[in-house]
């Protein structure tokens, strides 16, 4: 539920957030109407085989958050960072270097 907490914190306290990383986040549909209010650089990472949070949630985040990038780790489950740590690390470091 960390993605949901981070997303809702960013929505409720935008002045305290400089960047956002969402990995297979839940709570996307519940916050659908507020997603376009996210104005910070956002990295959205999803496992291609995520059975907890559908990949359509990641696509919705990417569509609604203007400063976002969306990356899918093919074949990875919900904890995609554990299944493919080298890919996860590369994407995270690249995002952090940009912001």
C-alpha positions, 0 to 999 in steps of 0.5 A: 500500500506504499504507492497509495500512501505516497500518491495520496500524500502528494495529492494532499501536500503538493508543496512537500513533494519534489518527485514521486515514484510509484511501483504497482500502486493501488488506490489509483481508481479511487483518486482518478479525479485528482491525478492531474493535480500531481505536478512533480516528476513522477516515475511509474513502474509496473510489473508486466505480470502484476496480479495485485494492481492491473497494468491499466492503473499504470497507464491511467497514472501516466495519462493523467500525470503530465510530468510522468514516465511509465516503464513496464518490467516484462513478466515481473510480478507486483514486487517487480523490483525484486524480480528484476532488480538490475532493471529497476535500479537502472530506471530509478537511478536514471529518474533520480539523475533527471530530477 
